[in-house]
Amino acid sequence: STGSVVTTPQQYDVEYLTPVTIGTPGQNLEIDIDTGSSDFWVFSSETPKSQVNGQTCYNPKKSSTAKKLDGATWEIEYGDGSSSSGDVYLDKVKMGGLNFSSQAIEAATRVSDEFTEDTNNDGLMGLAFGLINQVRPQKQKTFFENLQPSLDKPLFTADLKSGAPGHFNFGYIDKNAYTGSITYTPVNSTQGFWMWTSPGYTIGASGKFKSSPIQGIADTGTTLLLLPSSVVTAYYKKVSGAGYDSSNSGYVFPCDATLPSFYVSVGDSARIKIPGQYMSYAPVDSQGQNCFGGMQSDDGIGFSIFGDVFLKAAFVVFDAGKERLGLAAK
Ligand SMILES: CN(C)c1ccc(C(=O)NN)cc1
C-alpha cells in the first residue's frame, strides 16, 4: 500500500496541520505530524472544557469501534516545556488513504496552556520510533510502525513548504517532488529519534565551508532550526542589527535586514540550501519592526534540532527499513 496526505502551514509556518479521521463514524481532526516524538494523542471528550479552546475533540463514546485499553495511561513533556497526559483507546485511523484498524489513540485528560492556546491543533501524531512512546504499562506503536509491514516501501517522506501546503507520503518516493538526487545519511535511532550528523555548514552563497559535525534530529514538530551556539553566533554576525534579545530569549534583528542563506551539509558532498528568507521567523513587535530569527541556539537540549525552517527547504525521506535519512533539494 501507499498513501499521501496534504499538510498545511499555520501562520509563520509555526506548525503544519494534517487531516486525520478516527473512529466509526469518522471523526475528523487536524493533527500536527511530529517526527520528533512517538505518541499519537488528541484532544478528547475527556479533556476539561476549561482546557479546550476551539479544538475538535475525539469522543470514543461516539465511536462504535473504540475499545478502551484498560489500565493504560500516558504523559508527555516536549522540549518547549509543554505537556499533556491521559488514557488510551484503540480505534480505526484513516490518513491519506491509509487505514489501521486498532491504532492506540491517546485521549488527553489534561493539556498544558500551550496546547489550549493552539486553537487549530487537535493533537499530535508522533512518527519517531516507538521506543520512546510514553504509554504505560505497555508502550504503543506509531501509526507508521503499524502500517510499515503493509507499505510498498518501509519509509515515509516529508515535503513541507514555506507558506503553502505540502505532503506527507507513505510507502513510496515521488520523483516529481524533488530535484537532483537524494543523498542518504545514517540515522542513529538509539534515543528513539531520527538522529543524524551533518558534517558542517556554510554561511552565505560565497561563504567558506566550516567542517564541524552537527548531531541533531529531523523534527517536523519543532518550528525552528536549533543549532550549537557557535554556529548561531557566526550566522548572526553576518546580519546587521542582529543581537541576542533576552526579553524574547533569542536572536532578533530588524525585519528589513538582509539575511544570508545557510547551507547544511549532508554526506560527503551534498548540501541543503536554506534561503535567507526562511531565516526570519516572525515579528516580535506589533509594528513588525524587529523579527525573531529562524535559527536559534540548541543550548540545554543535548543535540541540535533540524526543525521546519530546515525541513521546508528539502525533500526528506524517513527510511525506517534502512535506518537512514534521505535529503534532496526541491
Ligand atoms: C505546543 N505544541 C503545539 C507543540 C508541538 C510540538 C512540540 C514538539 O516539540 N514536537 N517535537 C512541542 C509543542
The ligand as a Tripos MOL2 file, in Angstrom:
@<TRIPOS>MOLECULE
LIG
   13    13     1     0     0
SMALL
NO_CHARGES

@<TRIPOS>ATOM
      1 C1          2.6660   23.2190   21.9430 C.3       1 LIG1
      2 N1          2.8190   22.4600   20.7160 N.pl3     1 LIG1
      3 C2          1.8050   22.6360   19.6710 C.3       1 LIG1
      4 C3          3.9280   21.6570   20.4830 C.ar      1 LIG1
      5 C4          4.0130   20.8320   19.3640 C.ar      1 LIG1
      6 C5          5.1450   20.0410   19.1450 C.ar      1 LIG1
      7 C6          6.2080   20.0940   20.0470 C.ar      1 LIG1
      8 C7          7.4570   19.3260   19.8090 C.2       1 LIG1
      9 O1          8.4770   19.5300   20.4700 O.2       1 LIG1
     10 N2          7.4800   18.4160   18.8110 N.am      1 LIG1
     11 N3          8.6500   17.7250   18.5220 N.3       1 LIG1
     12 C8          6.1210   20.9250   21.1590 C.ar      1 LIG1
     13 C9          4.9870   21.6980   21.3840 C.ar      1 LIG1
@<TRIPOS>BOND
     1     1     2 1
     2     2     3 1
     3     2     4 1
     4     4     5 ar
     5     4    13 ar
     6     5     6 ar
     7     6     7 ar
     8     7     8 1
     9     7    12 ar
    10     8     9 2
    11     8    10 1
    12    10    11 1
    13    12    13 ar
@<TRIPOS>SUBSTRUCTURE
     1 LIG1         1 GROUP 0 **** ****
